Amino acid sequence: MSKPVVVSIPHELGKAEARRRINDGLGQLTAQIGAVGEIKQAWDGDVLRFSLQAIGQTVSGTIDIMDHEARLEVHLPGIFAMIANKVKGRLRTEGQILLGGPKRT
C-alpha cells in the first residue's frame, strides 16, 4: 500500500523559473529517496508527473507549480512508507534549496 507524502515549498520565482529549476533539478530531488535508474517524467501544463525505481519499488508523484508555491506529492510504496516523515523532511530541505525559498518548520 502506498503512502502519500505532500510537501509545499514556497518560492518567489514565478511559474516559469520555478518550472525550469524543478525540471533541471528533478534528479537531485529524487536522489533523496534512493532512486536508481531512469526517471520517467512528463509535463501536463504546470504539473510534472514522474515515476522512478528505488530499491526495487516504484515511486510516483506529481509536482504542481503555482505562482508562489510548488506542491510535491510523492506516493511511497512498501518499505518507504515506514520512513515517510524522514523522506518528507529531506524533500522539503532539497526543494527549498532548489527553489531558494524560505525555510518552513
Number of C-alpha atoms within 10 A of each C-alpha: 9 15 14 17 18 18 18 17 25 20 22 14 17 13 18 13 14 23 22 11 16 20 14 11 15 17 14 15 18 21 13 15 21 13 21 14 8 10 15 11 16 12 14 9 8 15 17 19 17 18 19 19 18 18 12 10 14 15 22 20 19 19 22 20 23 18 13 14 19 24 17 22 18 25 19 24 18 14 12 20 16 12 12 20 12 11 19 19 15 15 25 20 18 18 27 19 13 19 22 16 17 12 12 10 5
